[in-house]
Amino acid sequence: MSAVLLRFAALSLILAFTNLAAAEKPNVLLICVDDLKPALGCYGDKLAKSPNIDRLAARGMRFDLAYCNQAVCAPSRNSLLTGSRSTSLGIYGLSQNFRERAPDAVTMTQHFMKHGYRAEAVGKILHSGHGNHDDEASWSVPTVKEKVVEYLDPKNSANGQLTREEAYFTNQKLDEIRELPRGAAIEISDVPDNAYADGRIADTGIVRLRDAKKRGTPFFLALGFVKPHLPLTAPKKYFDLHDPQKFPLAPFQNPPEGAPKYAGKSGGEIVNYDPLSVANLREEARQRELIHAYYACVSFVDAQLGRVLDELDRLGLTQNTIVVLWGDHGWHLGDHGIWTKHTNYEQANRIPLIIAAPGVGKAGATRQPAETVDIFPTLAELAGLPAPLGPQKIDGLSLAPVLRDPEKLIRDHATHCYPRGERIGRAIRTARYRLVEWKVPGAAPETADLELYDYETDPLETKNLATSQPAVVAELRIILARQPEARK
C-alpha cells in the first residue's frame, strides 16, 4: 500500500473514531420558560392547555416537588448556570452580574464546552436588563437576544413611547423609570406566532437544530422563552382556547395569619403595567382577566415548544438528546393578595421541572425534592462528563439516580431564600413542611422571625404555625443549620 493510501486510511480511521465519539455524547436541549408555574396539564391542572409539555412529561421524569433557589429572574438563572444558590453567591437582586461575585466561575455551558460541546443560547437564559447583562464566556457563539417586553399595537406602549418595563429590560433610562409611561398589561393580537418573540425563538431554535444535525457534533442548545412573563401578550387564538369564566380565583387572598408583615408584598412589578393598581387587583373581573391571559400565554409558549420538539423528532435527534424543561420560578395569581413572584411562599417558588433522558430509567413522576442548582450536576452526569467542581461552590446534587429510580431519595428537602431589607429569609421545604428563618446574616438564631406551614393540613398557607409547633421548628432548624450562613 502506498504512503498516500496509508495516510488516507489513517485519516479515515481518525475521522471515524471522532464521529463515533461525538455520536456517543448525548445532546442537550434546555428549555427555560420565564415565570412559568406548574399550571400545566401534566401537573394536574385541568384548565391548562399544554399538550406539548404534557407529551414531553409522558416520556420523561416529572418532578412534583421542584423549587427555584430564589423567586426572581436573575438570581434564579444564576443558580441554573453556576450550580450555586443565591446564599452562596451573595447575589439577590436583578442588577448585579454573577461574575462580580464569582469572576472565575465555570458555568454549566462552559463545562460542556470544555468537553467538546457547542453551546448556544436563543432568547432569555441569563437575565439581561435592570443594569445586568449576558455572559459571553458561557456560549460558543453570541446569544440571540429577543424582546421580553414587546407590543405590536402602539397604543399599548403609550403610543409607541419607551415604557417603564421596556426601559428596564433594555437598560435604558434606568434612573428615570418613574417618569416613563406604563405599557399595557395585556395585548391580544390576531397575528402569526412569530410576530411575538417566542415564535421567533422557536423559529431560530429550529434553524439551530438543523445546523447542529449537519455538523454532527454534540450540542447544548438553550432556548429561553419569555411568556408568560408580563406583559401578557400572545396571539388571539391562544386566548380563544380558554373560557375566562371557568377559572377559579385564588381561594385565600390574605396574608397568612401570624406571618411577618414584610414576608409578603403589595403591588411591585405588576403595577408598572396599565391599568393595574393595588386597589383594582382586588376586583374579580380584573383577576379573571389576568388569570385568563396568563393561561393563554402558557398555551402560546407550549405551542412553540411543540414546534421545536417536532423538529427534534423529524431530524432523528430525539433518541440522543436530553431534554429539560425548567421554569425559573413560580407566580402568584392572587393568592395572599399577591401577583407575580418575589416571596418565599409556595406559589412563587414551586416550579415545573421535567427531564427526558433517553435510555435512562422509565418515564414517570417523583416526589424527590429538587432544586434549580441540581440541573448542572445532573446534566453533567447524564452526558458522561466529570462532576462540576467550581471554583464556585456547587450546591446542587445530581438527580440522575432519581431518573433511574423515582423512589430513591438523595435529599429530604429543598432550600430557597428571599431577602427583605437586611434580613434574608432562608427556607427549608420538605414533602410536608416549609420553615422560613428571617434574620440578618451572621446574627444570632434567636433574633430570627420564623414562619412554618404544613401543606398536608393547610396547603393555602392560611396560618403561620411557628409558635404552635416548636418541635417541628426545632427539627427543621437543625437541617437549616447544616448549611452555611447566607452570604451578604
NORGICOR-V540675 format. One line per field, one symbol per residue. phi: phi as a letter, one per 20 degrees, with the letter a starting at -180 (. if undefined). psi: psi as a letter, one per 40 degrees, with the letter a starting at -180 (. if undefined). burial: 1 if it has 9 or more other ideal C-beta (glycine too) atoms within 8 Angstrom, else 0. A space follows every 50 residues. Layout:
phi = ???
psi = ???
burial = ???
This chain:
phi = .fffffffffffffffffffffffeffcddddcfmeefecgfenefefcc ffffffffdcdeeecdcfeaebgffffgfgeemdfgfefmdcdeeeffff dcfdgdfgffffffdneedcccnedfedplnebfdffecfcgfeecfedb ceegfedlmnefegfffgedldlfecgfeefeeffccdcecfgefdgfff ffgfgffffffffffmdfccddddfdeefffedaggfefffcegfeffeg fcdcfgfnegfffebcmngfefdedebgfffefgfffffffgffffffff ffffgffffffgffemeffccedcdbefaebfdnflmdcmcmbdegfedf cfbccddgndmdfrbbdfgccgfffgffffffemegffcnfffeeedfeg ffffbfefddbdadcbbbecmfedeecddefdccdddeafgnffgfefec cccdeedbfelebfegfecfffgfffffffffefgfff
psi = hidddddddddddddddddddddehiihhhhhhhfhifgideeeheeigf dddddddeeahhhefiiiehgicddddddddeehiddddfheaddhided dgdeihiddddddefeihhihhahcihhifeiiihdeeidiihhiihdhh idhddefffeihidddddeefifdeedeeiiiiidhhhhgiidedidddd dddddddddddddddeiiihhhhgidifiiighiiddddeeihdeehiih dhfiihheihdedaihbaddeeihfiiddeeehddddddddddddddddd ddddddddddddddefedefhhhhhhhdiahhfeieeiibbfieiddddh ihhhhhhhehaiiaiifhhiideeddddddddefiiiheaeihheiihed ddddgeehheieiiiiihihbeihhhihhaddihhhhhihheiideeiii hhihedegeefdhheddegdddddddddddeeiiihh.
burial = 00000100100000000010010011111111111111111110100111 11111110011110111111111111111111111111111111010100 11001111111110101111111111111101011001100011010111 11000111000011111110100100100111111111101010111111 11111101110110001111111111110111111101100101001011 01101100100011000101101101000111000111111111111111 11111111101110101100111111111111111111111111111111 11111111001000010111111111111111101011000101110111 11100101010011111101001111111100111111101000000101 11111001001001110010011001101100000110
